[in-house]
Amino acid sequence: MTADVLVVGGGPAGRAVAAECGRRGLVTTLLDPAPDAPWCVTYGAWAAELPATLPESTVAARARGRAIARTTHTLGRDYAVLDVAALRAHLDAELDAAGVVVRTGRAVTSSGTGGVELADGTRVDAAVVVDAGGHRQPLGGPGARGVAAGQTAYGVIVDESAATALVAPGEALFMDWRADHGEPGWPTFLYGIPLGGGAMLLEETSLARRPGLPMRVLRRRLHARLHHHGITVPPDAGTEKVHFRVDSPRHRTSGVLGFGAAAPLVHPASGFSLAAALTLAPAVAGAIATRWPSGPAAALAAAQAVVWSPQAMAVHRLRRIGLEALLRMPPPEVVDFFEVFFALPDRHQWAYLGDRDDLAGTAATMAALFTRSDWRLRYRLVGPALRRPAPPVDREAAPIG
């Protein structure tokens, strides 16, 4: 049977949009190589950006955000950490209620409107195809050339009581750029968030590097940083490894809608995409259902217009320029940049970190950054708009000048 909508990828973005399509009466199939596999990741978001329809039971912890660059800054909104098991259970229940068919299989190519070919040689037919397969974009075609810029992180899970030297109770440490690990070279920061139940994730993070900073460097720096603050990591402590692309090309495969990290909805300055995907899923499904009587092509075009409005495309371009600026900055100037950024008024910070189609707010933030920066940092901010993407880093932790 041909489905109305085929969603490729069973992560939160794929499950959310598939459930929303099914709820609107569209015959929907969700395809994933391992649809029952557990999610071994930590999902976080600014609390105000999570959809109001998301049950409170899916949130494991809420905390006031704090950041450290040259000085300490209290952020003007709360950070939320999702309970991964509860989020998964909620989305699975939504799939069941909407009558979505879940199928096991790995999509390898799409012929556009009409379906996808699977790795085993079979085919799944559908009128509208959605690629929600993450930053790897399984239906994204050849993609951009060159080395990808990646965000990488290595973390350990400890008791909250053991982490108070770095993260106070009720806090989420969004970024700590102090070089307490004692190493020169590519800048990294500590990310510390409560997981609920008295647990705390402490993660050494490379915001973006082309290619991503190796895990061994992050692990070494994390343990050196924690030792510097007198924090002992138990031998049996849980760990987390993070590696994803932050400069994925915009999904342009004919006849396929990119969604979630595959769109990409990933914010290049934070790596966040979950809240955007959960918020957009009902609007995307609504656009498909509304234009369905006009045919699959019209439905797909309507959904693409929701994901990539002219404002969203412009904001995406501006944020990518900001990413390239960070990739070219010498380490001390990265910290200077964030010192200026976190000293901006709240409205500027959240226009840049939040709403993906607030073009006026994003432009105002970038103008404020430029105005408050010295001439050296101004050059770093403007240059990437006129130059090719930053080249790959040759040495393990060397900066780019």
C-alpha positions in Angstrom: 0.0 0.0 0.0 1.2 3.5 -0.8 1.4 5.8 2.2 0.4 9.4 2.0 3.5 10.4 4.0 6.7 8.5 4.6 9.0 9.8 7.4 12.5 8.5 7.3 14.2 8.6 10.7 12.7 7.6 14.1 14.3 10.2 16.4 12.3 12.8 18.2 11.8 15.0 15.1 10.7 12.1 12.9 8.4 10.6 15.5 6.8 14.0 16.2 6.1 14.9 12.6 4.9 11.4 11.8 2.4 11.5 14.7 1.2 14.9 13.7 0.6 13.7 10.1 -1.3 10.6 11.2 -3.4 12.7 13.6 -4.6 14.7 10.6 -5.9 11.6 8.8 -2.8 11.1 6.5 -1.8 7.5 6.0 1.7 7.7 7.5 4.7 5.3 7.7 7.7 5.8 9.9 10.9 4.1 8.6 14.0 3.6 10.8 16.9 1.1 10.7 16.3 0.3 14.4 13.0 1.8 15.5 13.1 0.1 18.9 16.7 1.0 19.8 17.0 3.1 23.0 18.1 6.8 22.7 21.4 7.1 24.4 21.6 10.9 24.3 20.8 13.9 26.4 18.3 16.4 25.0 18.1 20.0 26.3 16.4 23.1 25.3 15.5 26.6 26.5 12.4 25.9 28.5 10.4 28.8 26.9 10.8 27.3 23.5 9.3 23.9 24.2 5.8 23.5 22.9 3.0 24.0 25.5 1.5 20.7 24.5 4.6 18.7 25.7 3.7 17.0 28.9 5.6 18.2 32.0 6.4 14.6 32.7 8.9 14.7 29.8 11.0 17.3 31.5 13.6 15.8 33.9 14.9 19.1 35.3 14.7 22.9 34.9 17.4 25.3 36.0 18.4 28.9 35.7 21.1 29.3 33.0 24.6 30.8 33.7 27.5 31.4 31.5 31.2 32.3 32.1 33.4 34.0 29.5 35.8 36.6 31.0 33.2 37.2 33.7 30.1 35.4 35.0 26.7 36.1 33.4 23.3 35.0 34.7 21.1 34.2 31.7 17.6 35.5 31.4 15.7 32.2 31.0 15.5 28.7 32.2 17.1 25.7 30.7 15.2 22.4 30.5 16.6 18.9 30.3 14.3 16.3 28.9 13.6 12.9 30.5 14.6 10.8 27.4 12.6 7.7 28.4 9.5 9.8 29.1 9.9 11.7 25.9 10.2 8.5 23.9 7.2 7.0 25.6 5.1 10.1 24.9 6.0 10.2 21.2 5.4 6.4 20.9 2.0 6.8 22.4 1.3 9.7 19.9 2.3 7.4 17.0 0.1 4.6 18.2 -2.9 7.0 18.7 -2.4 8.4 15.2 -2.2 5.0 13.6 1.3 5.5 12.2 2.8 2.3 10.8 6.4 1.8 12.0 8.6 -0.1 9.7 12.2 -1.3 10.0 14.6 -0.5 7.1 17.4 1.8 6.0 16.6 4.3 3.2 19.5 4.8 0.8 18.0 6.9 -2.0 14.9 8.6 -3.1 13.5 9.0 -6.6 11.7 12.1 -5.4 7.9 12.1 -5.0 6.9 8.5 -5.0 9.0 6.8 -2.3 12.4 5.6 -1.3 14.7 2.6 -2.1 16.0 0.6 0.9 19.4 -1.0 1.5 17.9 -4.5 1.1 16.7 -3.6 -2.5 13.0 -3.1 -1.6 11.0 0.0 -2.0 8.6 1.9 0.1 6.1 4.0 -1.8 4.7 7.3 -0.5 3.3 10.5 -2.0 5.3 12.8 0.3 8.7 11.8 1.7 10.2 13.5 4.8 13.9 13.0 5.6 14.2 13.2 9.4 17.3 11.1 9.5 19.5 13.5 11.4 22.5 15.5 10.4 23.7 12.7 8.1 20.6 13.4 5.8 20.2 9.9 4.4 18.2 11.3 1.5 20.1 14.5 1.2 22.1 13.5 -1.9 25.9 14.2 -2.3 25.8 17.2 0.0 28.5 19.9 0.4 32.1 19.1 -0.4 35.0 19.5 2.0 35.5 18.7 5.7 32.4 19.2 7.9 32.4 21.4 11.0 31.4 19.4 14.0 30.4 19.9 17.6 32.0 17.3 19.8 31.8 16.7 23.5 32.8 14.2 26.2 30.9 14.1 29.4 30.7 12.2 32.7 27.7 11.9 35.0 28.3 12.6 38.7 26.2 13.3 41.8 25.0 17.0 42.0 26.6 17.2 45.4 30.0 16.4 43.9 29.7 19.1 41.2 29.0 22.1 43.4 32.4 23.6 42.8 31.3 24.2 39.2 27.5 24.1 39.1 25.4 25.2 42.0 22.1 23.5 42.8 19.3 24.8 40.6 21.7 26.0 38.0 22.6 25.0 34.4 26.1 25.9 33.3 25.5 26.7 29.6 29.1 27.6 28.9 32.2 28.0 31.0 35.1 29.1 28.8 37.8 29.3 31.5 40.8 27.2 30.4 40.9 25.4 33.7 42.0 22.3 31.9 45.4 24.0 31.5 45.9 23.3 27.8 46.5 25.8 25.0 45.0 25.5 21.5 41.5 25.1 20.3 39.0 26.6 22.8 36.6 24.3 24.6 34.1 25.0 27.4 32.4 23.1 30.2 28.7 22.4 29.9 27.1 21.3 33.2 23.4 20.5 33.4 21.2 18.7 36.0 19.7 15.5 34.7 17.1 15.1 37.5 17.2 12.6 40.3 20.4 14.1 41.8 22.6 13.5 38.8 24.7 16.1 36.9 26.2 15.9 33.5 29.6 17.6 33.2 30.7 17.8 29.5 33.8 19.3 27.9 32.6 20.7 24.6 34.1 22.0 21.4 31.4 24.3 20.0 32.5 24.0 16.4 35.7 22.9 14.6 36.5 21.8 11.1 36.9 18.8 11.7 35.5 18.2 15.1 38.0 18.2 18.0 39.0 14.6 18.8 37.3 12.8 21.7 40.6 12.0 23.4 41.4 15.7 23.7 38.0 16.4 25.2 38.3 13.5 27.7 41.8 14.6 28.7 40.7 18.2 29.2 37.5 17.3 31.1 39.4 15.2 33.7 42.1 17.9 34.1 39.4 20.6 34.6 37.5 18.5 37.2 40.7 17.7 39.0 41.5 21.4 39.1 38.2 22.0 40.9 38.7 19.0 43.2 35.9 16.9 41.6 36.6 13.2 41.7 34.9 11.1 39.0 33.9 7.6 40.2 35.3 4.7 38.2 31.8 3.5 37.3 30.5 7.0 36.3 28.3 7.1 33.2 29.7 8.8 30.2 28.4 10.6 27.1 30.1 11.2 23.7 28.6 13.7 21.3 29.6 14.3 17.7 27.4 16.0 15.1 27.7 18.3 12.2 26.8 22.0 12.6 27.2 23.1 9.0 25.0 20.6 7.2 23.9 21.9 3.8 20.2 22.9 3.5 18.3 19.8 2.3 17.6 20.3 -1.4 16.7 16.8 -2.7 13.8 17.2 -5.2 10.6 15.8 -3.9 11.8 15.3 -0.3 11.3 17.5 2.8 14.2 17.8 5.2 13.1 18.0 8.8 14.8 18.2 12.2 18.6 18.1 12.1 18.3 16.9 8.4 16.7 20.2 7.4 18.9 21.4 9.1 17.2 22.9 12.1 20.5 22.7 14.1 21.4 26.1 15.6 25.1 26.6 14.6 25.8 28.6 17.8 24.4 26.1 20.3 23.7 22.8 18.5 20.1 22.8 19.6 17.3 21.5 17.3 14.9 19.6 19.5 12.6 22.4 20.5 12.4 23.8 16.9 11.5 20.3 15.6 8.8 19.7 18.2 7.4 23.1 17.7 7.3 23.0 13.9 6.0 19.4 13.6 2.2 20.4 13.9 2.7 23.3 11.5 4.4 21.1 8.9 1.8 18.4 9.2 -1.0 21.0 9.0 0.5 22.4 5.8 0.6 19.0 4.2 -3.0 18.1 5.2 -4.4 21.5 4.2 -2.9 21.3 0.7 -3.4 17.6 0.2 -6.5 18.0 -2.0 -4.3 20.0 -4.4 -1.9 17.0 -4.8 1.4 15.8 -3.2 3.6 18.4 -4.9 1.5 21.2 -3.5 1.4 19.6 -0.1 5.2 19.2 -0.1 5.7 22.8 -1.2 3.5 24.1 1.6 5.5 22.1 4.1 8.8 23.4 2.8 7.5 26.9 3.1 6.8 26.3 6.8 10.3 25.0 7.4 12.1 27.5 5.2 10.2 30.8 5.2 12.2 33.7 3.6 12.9 35.0 7.1 14.1 31.6 8.3 16.5 31.3 5.3 17.9 34.7 6.0 18.4 34.0 9.7 20.0 30.7 8.8 22.5 32.5 6.5 23.4 35.1 9.1 23.9 32.4 11.8 26.2 30.5 9.4 28.3 33.6 8.9 28.5 33.8 12.7 29.7 30.1 12.7 32.4 30.8 10.2 33.5 33.8 12.3 34.0 31.5 15.3 35.8 28.9 13.2 38.4 31.6 12.2 38.9 33.2 15.6 42.1 32.6 17.6 41.3 31.0 21.0 41.5 34.2 23.2 39.2 36.1 20.8 36.5 33.3 21.1 36.3 34.1 24.8 36.2 37.8 24.1 33.4 37.3 21.6 31.2 35.5 24.2 32.0 38.1 26.8 30.6 40.7 24.5 27.6 38.5 23.6 26.6 37.6 27.1 26.8 41.2 28.1 24.2 42.1 25.5 20.6 42.9 26.7 18.4 39.8 27.0 16.4 40.7 24.0 19.4 40.5 21.8 20.7 37.3 23.3 17.5 35.4 22.8 16.8 36.8 19.3 20.0 35.1 18.3 19.8 31.9 20.4 16.1 31.4 19.9 13.5 32.2 17.2 14.7 30.9 13.9 12.7 33.3 11.8 13.2 36.5 13.7 15.2 38.3 11.0 14.9 41.8 12.5 15.9 40.5 16.0 18.9 38.6 14.6 20.1 41.6 12.6 19.7 43.8 15.6 21.8 41.4 17.7 24.6 41.3 15.1 24.6 45.1 14.9 24.8 45.4 18.7 27.7 42.9 18.8 29.5 44.9 16.1 28.9 48.2 18.0 30.2 46.8 21.3 33.2 45.0 19.9 36.7 46.5 19.5 38.2 46.9 16.0 40.0 43.6 16.2 36.8 41.6 17.0 34.8 43.6 14.4 37.2 42.4 11.7 36.6 38.8 12.8 32.9 39.3 12.7 32.7 40.9 9.3 35.4 39.0 7.4 33.6 35.6 7.0 30.8 37.2 5.1 33.3 38.0 2.4 35.5 34.9 2.4 35.2 31.2 1.7 34.4 28.8 4.6 37.3 28.4 7.1 39.7 25.7 6.1 40.2 22.5 8.1 42.5 22.6 11.1 45.6 20.5 10.4 46.9 19.9 13.9 45.0 18.2 16.8 44.1 21.3 18.7 45.7 24.1 16.8 43.8 27.4 16.3 43.1 29.1 13.0 44.3 32.7 12.7 
